[in-house]
Every structure is written in structure tokens, then in C-alpha cells.
Amino acid sequence: MQPASTTLNDVKNVLITALGIKENAASLGPSTPLLGSLPELDSMGVLQLVHALEDHFQITIQDDEITEELFETLGTVANFVEAKLR
């Protein structure tokens, strides 16, 4: 399932801002691996990203929702956010 392009772009922008990775912006797409591939997405990076997503989208992400699978790719994060917005 592909996330809506607006949600994907918003999640991408939040990710870029939260992790300070403007230099990687052009290479980020729905299938871009995140956890384990982006050095900036360590345990602190995950917390920063979760907080930024909650603020930007006005959603609440529960502790038990923060899994490796969630942060597998940019697309999985965007799909999760989109589901939260429904």
C-alpha cells in the first residue's frame, strides 16, 4: 500500500528536519530504508522523530507502536501516520 503523496512528503520533511539530514533529501523515497541505514536514526533520533511527527500531525504515538517495523522505510512511517489520521 502506497501512502498518499502529501502524507509521504510531509513525513519526509519532518524526518529531514528532525534528523538534520538535508543533504539526503533528494534520495529519500517510499522504499528508502531508515532504521539501520540512516546513522542519524539511532535511539535518540527515533525519539526526536516520534516527537516531531506527533507535533506536526497532531497525533499520539504509543510506546508499544514504536517498533523496528514502523521505521523500516519512509513508506512504512508514512502509512502509519496516514492510518493515525483516519
N, C-alpha and C positions, 0 to 999 in steps of 0.2 A: 504494500500500500504506500503510495507516494503522498507525502504531506502537501497541503496547499502551498503554492509558491510564495504567497505572502507570509505565511507562518514560517516556512523554511528560511526566507530572507530575514525575517525578524529574529529568529533563533540564531542564525548565522551572525547577525550584527551584535546580538547580546554576547555571544561566545567570543567574538573578536574583541569587544570592549572589555569584557570581564577578565579575559586572559591576556590582554595586551598583545595580540598577535596579528596586527595589521599587515605585516609582511606576508602572512599566509593567506590572506583574504581571497585572492584570486583562485587559489587551489582548493577552496572548500566547497564541496558539493554534497548532495544527499548521501552518497556512499563513502564519504571520507571517514576513515577510521579515526576515532577520538582517543578513548582510553587505551593507554599503552603505546599510542602513536604520537600524541602531542605531549612533549615533555612538560608543557605548562599545565596540563591537566593531571596534576598529582592530587593528593588528598585535599590540600588547601585549594587547589584550582577547582575541584569538584564543588567544594563548599561555596566558593565565590560564584561559580556558575549557577548553582541552585538558587542562591540568594538573588542574583541578578535576574534570573528567569521569573522568580516569584514576584519581584518588584515590577518588572516590565509588563508581564502578562496578568498581574493581579490574581495569581493562583497560589495555592498552598501545595507544596510537595512534602509528603510524609516521609519520615526517616526510612520506613520499610520500602518505599518506592525508589530509593536511591540505590540502584544495583549496577553491576557491570554491564548488563544487557541494555539498560537505559542509555548509557554513554558509549555504546558500541560504535555508532556512526552519528553524523549530524542528522541524518534522516530519522533515526530512532528517537532522538531527542525531540525533533520537530513533530513527529507523530504523537509522542507522549503529550507534548504541550497542546497539540490540537485536540486530543481526546479530553484533556483537562478543561478546555474552553467550551466544550459542548454542554 
